[in-house]
Amino acid sequence: MTNLLIILGIVAIVGIFLVSVFNRFAKNRNFVNDGWSNIDVALKRRYDLIPNLVETVKGYAKHEKSTLEAVINARNAAMQVPKGDINSQIKAENQLQQSLRSIFALGEAYPDLKANANYLDLQSKLNEIEENLERSRRYYNGTVRENNTYGESFPGVLFAGMFKYQHFDFFEADQASRQNVKVDFS
């Protein structure tokens, strides 16, 4: 009888441990998804604002067609990434961020554009969205760090396959977005 109680005790402890590990994986995944949803909302606001910004710039910088097309193409590419593919979305967003920097460089090159109230309002809204994105990225990266650390360390690594652990990429700047935008009007 005591052997049976010992075996039941061990099974109960192992069961509680496995439930704890599973719950930790679920919690981490949900935190990452929550962090991404905050980013997704800000990205939607940015996507909606970009066409207005491009149209405003078009009136002042007619011969900058390639720059404006690059922004629209990057926006469209970012919008086409499948909803659940966070890692591809991060890459597309880095490309869009790089192309947006070139639009702001155009504002510096065209004093009339820089003084336009509509452009300034759109730029202010975009800056606000970018600040929200920065905060959301920090939160997201923190949840990714927690998720990835648990899934790659003991005891999580032992049960990662069994509990369908998912590794997430950090949302960080790519090499291209770390460089200064070069605008040449010669």
C-alpha positions as CSV (number, residue, x, y, z in Angstrom):
1,M,0.0,0.0,0.0
2,T,2.8,2.4,0.8
3,N,4.5,1.6,-2.5
4,L,1.3,2.6,-4.3
5,L,1.1,5.9,-2.4
6,I,4.7,6.6,-3.2
7,I,4.1,5.9,-6.9
8,L,1.0,8.0,-6.9
9,G,2.9,10.8,-5.2
10,I,5.7,10.7,-7.8
11,V,3.1,10.7,-10.6
12,A,1.3,13.6,-9.1
13,I,4.6,15.6,-8.7
14,V,5.6,14.8,-12.3
15,G,2.1,15.8,-13.5
16,I,2.2,19.1,-11.6
17,F,5.6,19.8,-13.0
18,L,4.5,19.1,-16.6
19,V,1.4,21.3,-16.2
20,S,3.6,24.0,-14.8
21,V,6.0,23.8,-17.8
22,F,3.1,23.7,-20.3
23,N,1.5,26.7,-18.7
24,R,4.8,28.6,-18.8
25,F,5.1,27.9,-22.6
26,A,1.5,29.0,-23.1
27,K,2.0,32.2,-21.0
28,N,5.1,33.2,-22.9
29,R,3.6,32.6,-26.3
30,N,0.5,34.7,-25.3
31,F,2.7,37.5,-24.1
32,V,4.6,37.5,-27.4
33,N,1.4,37.5,-29.3
34,D,0.0,40.3,-27.2
35,G,3.2,42.3,-27.8
36,W,2.9,41.7,-31.5
37,S,-0.7,42.8,-31.6
38,N,0.3,46.1,-30.1
39,I,2.9,46.5,-32.9
40,D,0.3,45.4,-35.5
41,V,-2.1,48.2,-34.4
42,A,0.6,50.9,-34.8
43,L,1.6,49.4,-38.1
44,K,-2.0,49.6,-39.4
45,R,-2.1,53.3,-38.4
46,R,1.3,53.9,-40.2
47,Y,0.0,52.0,-43.3
48,D,-3.1,54.3,-43.4
49,L,-1.0,57.5,-43.0
50,I,1.7,56.7,-45.7
51,P,-0.5,57.3,-48.8
52,N,-1.4,60.8,-47.5
53,L,2.2,61.6,-46.8
54,V,3.2,60.4,-50.3
55,E,0.5,62.5,-52.0
56,T,1.6,65.6,-50.1
57,V,5.2,65.1,-51.1
58,K,4.3,64.4,-54.7
59,G,3.0,67.9,-55.1
60,Y,6.4,69.4,-54.2
61,A,8.8,66.8,-55.4
62,K,7.5,65.7,-58.8
63,H,10.9,64.4,-60.0
64,E,11.3,62.2,-56.9
65,K,9.0,59.5,-58.4
66,S,11.4,56.6,-57.6
67,T,11.6,57.6,-54.0
68,L,7.9,57.8,-53.6
69,E,7.3,54.5,-55.5
70,A,9.8,52.8,-53.2
71,V,7.8,53.9,-50.2
72,I,4.5,52.7,-51.7
73,N,6.1,49.4,-52.8
74,A,7.6,48.8,-49.3
75,R,4.2,49.6,-47.7
76,N,2.4,47.2,-50.0
77,A,5.0,44.5,-49.4
78,A,4.6,44.9,-45.6
79,M,0.8,44.7,-45.9
80,Q,1.0,41.5,-48.0
81,V,2.9,39.5,-45.3
82,P,0.6,36.7,-44.0
83,K,-1.0,37.6,-40.6
84,G,0.8,35.1,-38.5
85,D,4.3,35.3,-40.0
86,I,5.9,37.6,-37.4
87,N,9.4,37.0,-38.5
88,S,8.7,38.0,-42.2
89,Q,6.7,41.0,-41.0
90,I,9.7,42.2,-39.1
91,K,11.9,42.1,-42.2
92,A,9.2,43.9,-44.3
93,E,8.9,46.6,-41.6
94,N,12.6,47.2,-41.6
95,Q,12.4,47.8,-45.4
96,L,9.5,50.2,-45.0
97,Q,11.3,52.1,-42.2
98,Q,14.2,52.6,-44.5
99,S,12.1,54.0,-47.3
100,L,10.2,56.3,-44.9
101,R,13.5,57.8,-43.9
102,S,14.0,58.9,-47.5
103,I,10.7,60.8,-47.5
104,F,11.8,62.8,-44.5
105,A,15.1,63.5,-46.3
106,L,13.0,64.9,-49.1
107,G,11.4,67.3,-46.6
108,E,14.8,68.6,-45.7
109,A,15.6,69.2,-49.4
110,Y,12.4,71.1,-50.2
111,P,11.9,74.1,-48.0
112,D,8.3,74.7,-49.4
113,L,7.4,71.2,-48.5
114,K,9.0,71.5,-45.1
115,A,6.8,74.6,-44.4
116,N,3.5,72.9,-45.7
117,A,1.1,72.5,-42.8
118,N,-0.4,69.3,-44.1
119,Y,3.1,67.8,-44.4
120,L,4.1,68.9,-41.0
121,D,0.8,67.5,-39.5
122,L,1.4,64.1,-41.3
123,Q,5.0,64.1,-40.2
124,S,3.9,64.8,-36.6
125,K,1.4,62.0,-36.7
126,L,4.0,59.6,-38.2
127,N,6.5,60.6,-35.4
128,E,3.8,59.8,-32.8
129,I,3.1,56.4,-34.4
130,E,6.9,55.7,-34.5
131,E,7.2,56.5,-30.8
132,N,4.3,54.1,-30.1
133,L,6.0,51.5,-32.2
134,E,9.3,52.0,-30.3
135,R,7.5,51.3,-27.0
136,S,5.7,48.4,-28.4
137,R,8.9,46.9,-29.9
138,R,10.6,47.1,-26.5
139,Y,7.7,45.3,-24.9
140,Y,7.6,42.7,-27.7
141,N,11.4,42.1,-27.5
142,G,11.1,41.7,-23.8
143,T,8.5,39.0,-24.2
144,V,10.4,37.4,-27.0
145,R,13.5,37.3,-24.8
146,E,11.5,35.6,-22.0
147,N,9.9,33.1,-24.4
148,N,13.2,32.2,-26.1
149,T,15.2,31.9,-22.9
150,Y,12.7,29.6,-21.3
151,G,12.4,27.4,-24.5
152,E,16.1,27.2,-24.8
153,S,17.1,26.6,-21.2
154,F,16.5,23.8,-18.7
155,P,13.8,22.5,-18.1
156,G,12.0,24.1,-21.0
157,V,14.3,22.7,-23.6
158,L,13.4,19.2,-22.5
159,F,9.7,19.7,-23.3
160,A,9.9,22.3,-26.1
161,G,9.0,19.8,-28.9
162,M,6.3,18.2,-26.8
163,F,4.6,21.5,-26.0
164,K,5.1,23.0,-29.5
165,Y,7.5,25.7,-28.4
166,Q,7.9,28.5,-31.0
167,H,11.1,30.6,-31.3
168,F,10.4,34.2,-32.2
169,D,12.8,36.7,-33.8
170,F,13.6,40.0,-32.1
171,F,12.3,43.1,-33.8
172,E,15.5,44.9,-34.4
173,A,16.9,47.3,-37.0
174,D,18.5,45.6,-40.1
175,Q,21.9,46.8,-41.5
176,A,20.2,49.0,-44.2
177,S,18.2,51.0,-41.6
178,R,21.3,51.7,-39.5
179,Q,22.8,53.7,-42.3
180,N,22.1,57.4,-43.1
181,V,19.8,58.1,-46.0
182,K,21.7,59.5,-48.9
183,V,19.8,61.9,-51.1
184,D,21.5,63.4,-54.1
185,F,19.9,66.2,-56.1
186,S,22.7,66.7,-58.6
